[in-house]
Amino acid sequence: MTIPDYQTLMLPVLRLAENGAVRVTDLVMPIAAEFSLTAEDLEELLPSGQTRRLNNRIHWAKTYLSKAGLLESPSRGYFVATQEGRKVLESSPDRISNEFLTRYEKFQDFRARGKETGSTKNGVDLSLSDDPATPEEQIDNAYATLRSSLGTDLLERILQNSPSFFEGLIIELMISMGYGGSHARAARQLGRSGDGGVDGVIDEDRLGLDRVYLQAKRYKADNVVGRPDVQGFVGSLVGLGANKGIFVTTSSFSKQAQEYAEGLVQRIILIDGASLTKLMVEHGVGVRTSRTISIQRMDEDFFAEEL
């Protein structure tokens, strides 16, 4: 079953906090059992890869309930239902949501503070969005959308430029990833277009103890690289006595090409357009940072007093 959104989790979280102080981690298994979640569901991470999705949604359900005064924190990391929270449970609501919480003045104040501190975009109150995703998920989703759009833009610009520019881009990327030793050395070795059926060769390390051969295809998206192209590249490697190669394309590889490469004795890495732009962004090639957002969390250790 799909992991419920954080508003769906509000009522179960309040119920589980009715009879004593609990932590977010204490609620994971009871909620997993209630919603028939699998072990894979429990391990699912946010796109950032730093937080489990279920834990994050329980955390935000707890946060909004606390803002409305239905939960309180008796000690560090723990929370429990307040008297008002117990009254809510006695009324047997079918669901608790952000809309439900607006009946409480504390929650309204919380929303008002969010507006005052700029938690709005185009007139929309982000502190009370109808989006079922948690605030962190919304940030991750927006980031993923921006990255996808950037990847598309990068590929379009690569195709608009010359083959020599594409060659230079690969040089820059390989250097940024730690290959080649220096720009001058990398450029000398990569500038042998068509030599022996490969487009270039670059040192795997700064000392030149091993070499990696390259094949580059600047294709449009609908021009898929098939198995014959990869076979031809492998044949060239065999003729050169090499066993390591990187095949880069701005388009994609067919399933047959991928399966063929995976079963080879030689180590062949296939880099398609999506992977190429991801590496460019990761290593700062052809991109620059336009904005950095820092997200703070409360430092529990700072507020911990020694008794």
C-alpha positions as CSV (number, residue, x, y, z in Angstrom):
1,M,0.0,0.0,0.0
2,T,1.1,3.6,-0.7
3,I,2.4,5.5,2.3
4,P,-0.5,7.7,3.5
5,D,0.1,11.5,3.3
6,Y,0.8,13.4,6.5
7,Q,-2.7,14.7,6.9
8,T,-4.1,11.2,6.8
9,L,-1.6,10.3,9.5
10,M,-2.8,13.1,11.9
11,L,-5.6,11.1,13.5
12,P,-3.5,7.9,14.0
13,V,-0.7,9.9,15.5
14,L,-3.0,11.6,17.9
15,R,-4.5,8.3,18.9
16,L,-1.2,6.7,19.5
17,A,-0.1,9.7,21.7
18,E,-3.3,9.5,23.8
19,N,-2.1,7.2,26.6
20,G,1.5,8.3,27.1
21,A,4.5,10.1,25.7
22,V,5.9,8.7,22.5
23,R,8.5,9.4,19.9
24,V,8.2,9.5,16.1
25,T,10.2,6.2,15.9
26,D,7.7,4.6,18.3
27,L,4.9,5.1,15.9
28,V,6.4,3.7,12.8
29,M,5.5,0.0,13.3
30,P,2.0,0.6,14.7
31,I,1.2,2.9,11.8
32,A,2.8,0.4,9.3
33,A,0.5,-2.3,10.7
34,E,-2.6,-0.1,10.6
35,F,-2.0,0.7,6.9
36,S,-0.5,-2.6,5.9
37,L,2.8,-1.1,4.8
38,T,5.5,-3.4,3.6
39,A,9.2,-3.6,4.6
40,E,10.0,-1.8,1.3
41,D,7.6,1.0,2.2
42,L,9.3,1.5,5.6
43,E,12.7,1.9,3.8
44,E,11.4,4.3,1.2
45,L,13.4,7.6,1.3
46,L,12.7,11.1,0.2
47,P,14.4,12.2,-3.0
48,S,17.1,13.8,-1.0
49,G,18.0,10.3,0.3
50,Q,18.4,11.5,3.8
51,T,15.1,10.7,5.5
52,R,12.6,7.9,5.4
53,R,9.4,9.0,3.9
54,L,7.1,7.5,6.6
55,N,9.1,9.0,9.4
56,N,9.0,12.4,7.7
57,R,5.2,12.3,7.3
58,I,4.7,11.2,10.9
59,H,7.0,14.1,12.0
60,W,5.0,16.6,10.1
61,A,1.6,15.2,11.3
62,K,3.0,15.6,14.8
63,T,4.2,19.2,14.1
64,Y,0.9,20.4,12.8
65,L,-1.0,18.8,15.7
66,S,1.3,20.5,18.1
67,K,0.8,23.9,16.4
68,A,-2.9,23.4,17.0
69,G,-2.4,22.6,20.7
70,L,-3.5,18.9,20.4
71,L,0.0,17.6,21.2
72,E,2.6,18.8,23.7
73,S,6.2,17.8,24.4
74,P,6.8,16.7,28.0
75,S,10.5,16.0,27.3
76,R,13.1,16.1,24.6
77,G,11.9,14.1,21.5
78,Y,8.7,12.9,23.1
79,F,5.1,14.1,22.6
80,V,1.7,13.3,24.1
81,A,-1.9,14.3,23.5
82,T,-3.1,17.3,25.4
83,Q,-6.5,17.6,27.1
84,E,-7.8,19.3,24.0
85,G,-6.4,16.5,21.9
86,R,-8.2,13.9,24.0
87,K,-11.4,15.9,23.6
88,V,-11.0,15.6,19.8
89,L,-10.6,11.9,20.1
90,E,-13.7,11.6,22.2
91,S,-15.7,13.3,19.4
92,S,-14.6,10.4,17.1
93,P,-13.7,12.4,14.0
94,D,-13.4,10.5,10.7
95,R,-10.3,12.5,9.8
96,I,-8.0,15.3,11.0
97,S,-6.6,17.6,8.4
98,N,-5.1,21.1,8.1
99,E,-8.7,22.4,7.4
100,F,-9.8,20.7,10.6
101,L,-7.0,22.4,12.6
102,T,-8.0,25.9,11.4
103,R,-10.7,25.9,14.1
104,Y,-8.0,26.3,16.7
105,E,-6.7,29.8,17.4
106,K,-3.1,28.5,18.0
107,F,-3.1,27.0,14.5
108,Q,-4.4,30.2,13.0
109,D,-1.6,32.2,14.8
110,F,0.9,29.7,13.4
111,R,-0.4,30.4,9.9
112,A,-0.4,34.1,10.4
113,R,3.3,34.0,11.5
114,G,4.1,31.9,8.4
115,K,2.6,34.7,6.3
116,E,4.6,37.4,8.2
117,T,7.9,35.5,7.7
118,G,7.3,35.1,3.9
119,S,6.0,31.5,3.8
120,T,3.9,32.5,0.8
121,K,4.4,32.2,-3.0
122,N,2.2,34.0,-5.5
123,G,-0.3,34.7,-2.8
124,V,-0.5,31.0,-1.7
125,D,-0.1,30.2,2.0
126,L,2.6,27.5,2.0
127,S,2.1,26.8,5.7
128,L,-1.3,25.3,4.9
129,S,-1.1,23.9,1.4
130,D,-3.6,21.5,0.0
131,D,-0.6,19.5,-1.4
132,P,-0.6,16.1,0.4
133,A,3.2,16.2,0.4
134,T,5.0,17.5,3.5
135,P,7.0,20.7,3.2
136,E,10.2,18.8,2.8
137,E,8.7,16.6,0.1
138,Q,7.5,19.8,-1.7
139,I,11.0,21.1,-1.6
140,D,12.4,17.9,-2.9
141,N,9.8,17.6,-5.7
142,A,10.4,21.2,-6.8
143,Y,14.2,20.6,-6.8
144,A,13.7,17.4,-8.9
145,T,11.5,19.4,-11.4
146,L,14.2,22.1,-11.7
147,R,16.9,19.5,-12.2
148,S,14.9,17.8,-14.9
149,S,14.3,21.0,-16.7
150,L,18.0,21.9,-16.4
151,G,19.0,18.5,-17.9
152,T,16.7,19.1,-20.9
153,D,18.2,22.6,-21.4
154,L,21.7,21.3,-21.2
155,L,21.1,18.6,-23.9
156,E,19.5,21.2,-26.2
157,R,22.5,23.5,-25.9
158,I,24.9,20.6,-26.5
159,L,23.1,19.7,-29.7
160,Q,23.2,23.3,-30.8
161,N,27.0,23.4,-30.5
162,S,29.6,21.8,-32.7
163,P,31.1,18.3,-32.4
164,S,34.4,19.8,-31.2
165,F,32.5,21.6,-28.4
166,F,31.0,18.2,-27.3
167,E,34.6,16.8,-27.3
168,G,35.7,19.7,-25.1
169,L,32.8,19.2,-22.8
170,I,33.8,15.5,-22.3
171,I,37.3,16.6,-21.6
172,E,36.1,19.1,-19.0
173,L,33.8,16.5,-17.4
174,M,36.5,13.9,-17.2
175,I,39.0,16.3,-15.7
176,S,36.4,17.4,-13.1
177,M,35.8,13.7,-12.2
178,G,39.5,13.2,-11.6
179,Y,40.6,11.6,-14.9
180,G,43.3,12.8,-17.3
181,G,45.7,14.5,-15.0
182,S,45.5,17.9,-16.7
183,H,43.6,19.8,-19.4
184,A,46.6,19.8,-21.7
185,R,47.3,16.1,-21.4
186,A,43.6,15.2,-21.6
187,A,43.2,17.4,-24.7
188,R,46.2,15.8,-26.5
189,Q,44.9,12.3,-25.9
190,L,41.2,13.0,-26.6
191,G,41.9,14.8,-29.9
192,R,42.3,11.6,-32.0
193,S,38.9,11.5,-33.5
194,G,38.3,8.2,-35.3
195,D,41.7,6.7,-34.3
196,G,41.3,2.9,-34.3
197,G,37.5,3.0,-34.1
198,V,37.4,5.1,-30.9
199,D,37.0,8.8,-30.4
200,G,39.7,9.2,-27.8
201,V,41.6,7.9,-24.9
202,I,42.2,9.5,-21.5
203,D,44.3,8.5,-18.5
204,E,42.4,6.8,-15.7
205,D,44.7,8.4,-13.1
206,R,47.2,11.2,-12.9
207,L,50.2,9.0,-13.3
208,G,48.8,7.4,-16.5
209,L,49.0,3.9,-15.1
210,D,45.9,2.9,-17.0
211,R,43.8,4.3,-19.8
212,V,40.2,4.5,-20.6
213,Y,39.0,4.7,-24.2
214,L,36.1,6.9,-25.2
215,Q,33.3,6.8,-27.8
216,A,31.0,9.9,-28.1
217,K,27.8,10.1,-30.1
218,R,26.1,13.5,-30.2
219,Y,22.6,12.3,-31.2
220,K,19.2,13.7,-31.0
221,A,16.8,12.1,-28.5
222,D,15.0,9.9,-31.0
223,N,18.3,8.4,-32.3
224,V,18.8,5.5,-29.9
225,V,22.2,3.9,-29.7
226,G,21.8,0.2,-30.4
227,R,23.8,-3.0,-29.7
228,P,25.7,-2.9,-33.0
229,D,27.2,0.5,-32.1
230,V,28.4,-0.8,-28.7
231,Q,29.7,-4.0,-30.3
232,G,31.7,-2.0,-32.8
233,F,33.2,0.0,-29.9
234,V,34.1,-3.2,-28.0
235,G,35.7,-4.6,-31.1
236,S,37.9,-1.5,-31.3
237,L,38.9,-2.0,-27.7
238,V,39.8,-5.6,-28.3
239,G,42.0,-4.5,-31.3
240,L,43.8,-2.0,-29.1
241,G,44.3,-4.6,-26.3
242,A,42.1,-2.4,-24.0
243,N,39.5,-3.6,-21.5
244,K,38.0,-0.3,-20.2
245,G,35.8,2.0,-22.2
246,I,33.2,4.7,-21.8
247,F,30.4,5.2,-24.4
248,V,28.8,8.7,-24.1
249,T,25.7,9.7,-26.0
250,T,23.3,12.6,-25.7
251,S,20.4,10.3,-26.6
252,S,19.9,6.9,-25.0
253,F,20.8,3.2,-25.3
254,S,18.5,0.4,-26.3
255,K,17.8,-2.4,-23.9
256,Q,19.7,-4.8,-26.0
257,A,22.8,-2.5,-25.9
258,Q,22.6,-2.2,-22.2
259,E,22.2,-6.0,-21.6
260,Y,25.1,-6.6,-24.0
261,A,27.4,-4.2,-22.1
262,E,26.5,-5.7,-18.8
263,G,27.6,-9.2,-19.9
264,L,31.0,-8.3,-21.3
265,V,34.4,-9.3,-19.9
266,Q,35.5,-5.8,-20.7
267,R,34.4,-3.0,-18.4
268,I,32.2,-0.8,-20.5
269,I,30.3,2.2,-19.0
270,L,27.3,3.6,-20.9
271,I,26.5,7.2,-20.2
272,D,23.2,8.4,-21.8
273,G,21.9,11.9,-22.0
274,A,20.2,11.9,-18.7
275,S,23.3,10.5,-16.9
276,L,25.6,12.9,-18.8
277,T,23.7,16.0,-17.6
278,K,23.5,14.6,-14.1
279,L,27.2,14.3,-14.0
280,M,27.6,17.8,-15.4
281,V,25.5,19.2,-12.7
282,E,27.2,17.1,-10.0
283,H,30.7,18.2,-11.1
284,G,29.8,21.8,-12.0
285,V,30.4,21.5,-15.8
286,G,28.4,23.9,-17.9
287,V,26.3,25.1,-14.9
288,R,26.6,27.7,-12.1
289,T,24.8,28.1,-8.8
290,S,22.2,30.8,-9.0
291,R,20.7,30.4,-5.5
292,T,21.4,28.5,-2.4
293,I,18.7,27.7,0.2
294,S,19.7,26.6,3.7
295,I,17.1,24.8,5.8
296,Q,17.5,24.9,9.6
297,R,16.2,22.6,12.2
298,M,16.0,23.1,15.9
299,D,19.1,22.0,17.8
300,E,17.8,19.8,20.6
301,D,21.2,19.6,22.2
302,F,21.4,23.4,22.6
303,F,18.2,23.4,24.7
304,A,19.1,20.3,26.8
305,E,19.9,21.4,30.4
306,E,22.0,19.3,32.7
307,L,20.1,18.5,35.9
